[in-house]
């Protein structure tokens, strides 16, 4: 199948059925006529969802009448064509002809003349940006714009701009096998330009993303792909040899592996997640890195079902969240998330915090982390928890990255090449 038709089906599955983008890509990749076209499918799918609200409004201005809901695949293909013309270097004649050809593979031959006319209309005229709504101008849903502007009156615009950029590919060097200086040299020898990350001692940022198979020693566990902001968790946890560590919501296991690389002589590390399928990724990552942890499928809100009664010295809670800090990596978040989801996840965060707090030993530390930029999921949760639990002592984080908040530190997307993240530490009084 034509890569543009496949991309239209991917986008339709995301917008129409609520499928995560990565799942939709995996589900539809088998229908490609040429597997070598997969990067193009990915580029078109990510690009259309990144600019969904703007492209959607452009299409409305170009169409004489809206398409029927049953023709969502045709509408998505139209946006694939608009994206090519507006945001790629694909020659316009190729973008138009290949997009029109793709509509026939969707069994919607009646739409080929329509798509041809609309795309050529765009080539003849310019859509005035001043006519865009706020959603289209900033390429974000209105509910999220309202929340960002309310929470961060001085930073919301920069957050939106960062969310609309392509993310860098960042690596974490396995300190048990090599140093990042040595690995940086290997990258350069293989023609891959990169720089040392400013904030993470094992971090490297590539100038250009590559397939992991091209990374020197990837299969041997020399390096992992992980955003620099996510690499801050293990150092903040301050793990020591002989300690018992609980990693809550551990999948896909990047932070689990980093903790083990940092302190290989732990008494135990328990990686817990409620999703059995995602837990398989944890096992695969640990096997590649030649690391060992106890991996367990369990509900963090119900420790009685899986906890053995022995306390933990450290707990990392990588809490479920809106993921509004990683939109540049997952642009489908703009389409899939709604304001009600934030309310729902805040309740879940509180339930998990309350449930796992008794598992922490007196004198132990809990590190709360999210990839969100919304205060109600972050500092408001820590303020609520500390006030509610009198044996919980907030511990400030002194660091050169992020913004110091009344509780915790907030990183905005794009700061020092990092994703948007939040961290807060709480210790348990004896």
Helices and strands as residue ranges (DSSP letters): H 3-17, H 21-28, G 29-31, G 35-37, H 38-50, H 52-62, G 69-71, H 72-87, H 92-105, G 109-111, H 112-124, G 129-131, H 134-138, H 142-151, H 156-163, E 170-173, H 180-189, E 194-196, E 203-206, G 212-214, E 223-225, H 232-237, E 244-248, H 254-262, E 268-273, H 276-289, E 294-297, G 303-305, E 312-318, H 333-336, H 339-357, E 360-370, G 375-377, H 379-388, E 392-395, E 403-404, E 409-411, G 415-417, E 421-428
